[in-house]
Amino acid sequence: MRRTKASLHDALIGLAREKPYPSIAVKEILDRANVGKSTFYTHFRDKDDLLESGIHEVLQSVHDRPRSGSPVERVIAFSLPLLSHIHDHRRATGARMKRNGRVVMHAHLQNVLTNLIAEELLSVPRRQSASPQLPTDLLASHIAATFVLVLNWWVDTDAPLTPAEVDARFRALVVPTLSTL
């Protein structure tokens, strides 16, 4: 089944490089992946579910790594591995994804990241301070949105930066806020 899912994910990403995401039909994904309709619907509700499944798989490999470092480091540990994955994928395929396809995919990425970051933030001990306590959901949304903002900036400007350099920019934007916890 792992190979089938990989084939479906690759088909979806390939089609998103060729045409607007909203116009991609499940049938096109199935034809490209050479997968039957019943197999698809056994595992996924629709193409958005397929997309989020792929995002979860990439992030799960990051999440399964041994946890170390400060609580702040554990909250943003996804960043560099995810940027490296995106960079490797972009280099391997060569073709650039159309902006509207990327926007849809990044919106799904932001939603998934928000939930994962919120879970991680729940394990971070909070300091009692005079400054107002930031609600976990707001902070998680901020971190995920900032990650997607930096990712979009990197892709849109085609900045010749390594994933580590992009990660440093993301960290410069979110670590000051996280350090106040």
N, C-alpha and C positions, 0 to 999 in steps of 0.2 A: 504493500500500500504506500510505503514511503516514496517509491519511485513514481507511482501514479500521482501523488500529491505534488511532487517536484515537477512533474511534467505539466500538470495543470497550472501551477504557479508560473512556470516559465512561459507557458502559452499566454497567460494573462498579461504578464510583463511585456512580452514580445508584441502583442496586439496593442498595448497601451503606447508603445513606441511608434506605432503606425497610424493610429487613429484616435479620436477623442474617446476617453474612457466611457462616458455615458452611452456612446453608440456601440460599444462592444456587447455582443450578445453571448449568452452562455453557450449557444450552439457553436459559435465560432471558436470558443475556448476548447470545447469538446472535440471539434474537428481537428484543430491544430495539435491537441495533446493526444489524439487518437484514443479517447476515453468515452465510454458509454454514458448515456444520460442517467441511468439508474445508479451507476457507480458515483457519479458526481453528486446527485441528490441524496445519496446515503450519507455523505460526509459534509455537504455544504448546502445552505439554504439558497444562496445566490452568489453572484460574482463578488459582492462586497464581503460576504462571509469567507470566500476563498482568499481574498486579499488580506483580510485581518488574520486569517490563519497563517499566512506566510509571514506576516509581521511578527506574530506571536512566536513562530518557530525561530526566527532570527534572534529575537529578544530572549527566548528561553535558553539558547546556547550561551548568551551573555550571563543570564541569571544563574545558570548552573555552575558557573565558575566559582572557585573558592572565594569566600568573602573575606576581605581584609581591609585595613585602612580605617580611617575615621568614619563616623556616621555620614558626614557630607560626601566623602568619597564613595560610600556604598550607594547613596541616593543617585549619584550621577555616573556610576560605573558603566552604564549602558552606552555612554556617549562615544568614546573612542572606538570600541569594537563595532558599533553601528555605523559610524562614519567610515571606518575601514572597509566594512562590508559593502556599503554603498559605493565607495571609491573603486573597489575591486570589480564590482558588478558593472559600473560605468565603463571602466577600462576594457573589460572582457567583451562587452557587447558593442562598443563603439558608437552605436546609434543613440541619439539623444531622444529622450521622451518628450512628447509634446507637453506644453505648459499646462493645459487643462487636465491632462491625465496625471501629471505630477501633483497638481494642486489637490485632486481627489485623493490620491494615494497618501500625500502628506497629511491631509485632514484625518484619514484613518490612522495613520501613524501617530498623530498627535493624540487622538482619543485613546489608543492603546497605551501610549506612554503615560498619559495622565493617570490612568488607572494603576499602572505598575508603580509609578512614582508615589502615588498616594499610599499604596500598600507599604512601600519601603519607608515612607515618612512616619508611618504609625509606629515603627520600631525605633525611631530616633528620640532619645530623651530630650525634652524641651526644658530650657532654662526659664526660671522665673525672673522676669525683668520688668523694668518700667515701660518698655516699648510694648505696643499692642501685639497680642498673640495673633499670628497669621493663621487663618483656618487651613487645615491640611488640604482640602480640595482646592482652595485658591492658590496655595503654594505649588501644588502638583500641576495645576493648569498653567501657572506662570513658567515653571521649569520646562514643561513639554512644549508650550508655545514658543519659548525662547529657543529651544533646540530646533524646532521646525523653521523658525525665522532665520537662524544661522545657516541651516541646511539650504534653505531656498536662496539665501544670499550667495552662498558658495556656488550653487548650481547656476543661478541666473547670471552672476558676474563672470562665471567660468574662471574664477580666481585660481591661479596655479599654486594652490596651497596643498600641503599634505594633510591627511586626516588629523594628525597630531597638531598641526598648526590651526586647523579649524576648531578642534576640540579646545585648544587654549583660548580661543576667542569666546566660545560658548561658556567655558568656565569663568572667564573674566566677567561675564554678564550675570551669572547665577551664584557663584560662590559667595560674593559679599552678602547676598540675601540669606543664603543657607547658613553662613557663619554666625548669624544673629540668633540661631535656634538655641 
